[in-house]
Amino acid sequence: MLKNEMEISVTDLMRLLKAHEGTLQIIDCREEEEWQHCRIEGSQLIPLSQFAQETAAWDCSDKRKKIIYCHHGMRSLQVTKFLRNRGFENTFSLTGGIDAWSVQINPKIPRY
């Protein structure tokens, strides 16, 4: 399932979504302008520039699986490391980001 211990592929995320796993939280860490251009349906926007502030009150006893994505997977990997360091072990970066999602899963999502 995982490319490495911190990443998840777009095909594995699609499988989780199809399984209707209720304990899944998808977070987009791109900026507002990128979010407006395209997004994965059902995801929540928390821009990287505001991430530490927006998540400061999160409780690490929240065991939901958190999938973080950005454009290509670099920012989301930073966020994943940040959250893991705060005790959120069930957090993963989406390999290839929304670009890979658009290519492999949903070609209706515009690429940029």
C-alpha positions in Angstrom: 0.0 0.0 0.0 2.7 2.5 0.9 5.5 3.6 -1.3 7.5 4.1 1.9 6.3 4.5 5.5 5.1 8.1 4.9 3.6 7.9 1.4 0.5 6.4 -0.2 -0.2 6.0 -4.0 -3.1 7.5 -5.8 -4.4 4.0 -6.6 -4.3 3.0 -2.9 -6.1 6.2 -1.9 -8.8 5.5 -4.5 -9.2 2.0 -3.0 -9.7 3.6 0.5 -12.3 6.0 -0.9 -14.2 3.2 -2.7 -14.2 1.2 0.6 -16.0 4.2 2.2 -13.5 4.2 5.0 -15.1 6.6 7.4 -11.9 7.2 9.3 -10.3 9.0 6.4 -9.4 12.7 6.2 -8.0 14.1 3.0 -6.2 17.4 3.4 -5.0 19.7 0.6 -2.0 21.8 1.8 -1.7 23.9 -1.3 -2.6 27.6 -1.3 -6.1 29.0 -1.9 -5.4 29.9 -5.6 -4.4 26.3 -6.3 -7.4 25.0 -4.4 -9.7 27.1 -6.6 -8.1 25.7 -9.7 -8.7 22.1 -8.9 -9.1 19.7 -5.9 -9.8 16.1 -4.9 -13.5 15.9 -4.1 -14.2 15.8 -0.3 -10.8 17.2 0.6 -10.2 20.0 3.2 -8.0 23.0 2.5 -5.3 23.8 5.1 -2.6 25.9 3.2 1.0 25.1 4.1 1.5 28.7 5.0 -1.2 28.4 7.8 -0.8 24.7 8.7 1.0 25.0 12.0 -1.5 27.6 13.2 -4.6 25.8 11.9 -3.7 22.5 13.4 -2.2 23.6 16.8 -5.3 22.5 18.7 -5.6 19.1 17.0 -5.6 16.1 19.4 -3.2 13.4 18.5 -5.6 10.8 19.9 -7.6 11.4 16.7 -6.9 8.1 14.9 -8.4 9.0 11.6 -6.1 8.2 8.6 -4.9 11.6 7.3 -3.9 11.8 3.6 -2.1 15.0 2.8 -1.7 16.2 -0.8 -0.3 19.1 -2.8 0.7 19.6 -6.4 3.4 17.0 -6.8 4.0 15.7 -3.3 6.8 17.7 -1.8 4.9 20.1 0.4 2.6 17.2 1.6 5.6 15.2 2.6 6.8 18.2 4.8 3.3 18.3 6.4 3.3 14.6 6.9 6.6 14.8 8.7 5.4 17.7 10.8 2.2 15.9 11.8 4.1 12.6 12.5 6.4 14.6 14.8 3.4 15.8 16.7 2.1 12.2 17.3 -0.2 11.7 14.3 1.3 8.4 13.1 -1.6 7.5 10.8 -0.6 10.4 8.4 0.5 9.9 4.8 1.6 12.0 1.9 0.0 11.4 -1.5 2.7 10.4 -3.9 2.7 12.6 -7.0 0.0 14.9 -5.5 -3.0 16.1 -7.4 -1.0 15.9 -10.6 -0.7 12.2 -10.3 -4.4 12.0 -9.2 -5.4 13.8 -12.4 -3.2 11.6 -14.7 -4.0 8.2 -13.1 -7.4 8.5 -11.4 -9.5 11.5 -12.7 -8.4 13.1 -15.9 -11.3 15.6 -15.6 -9.3 17.4 -13.0 -7.2 20.1 -14.8 -3.5 19.9 -14.6 -1.2 22.9 -14.2 
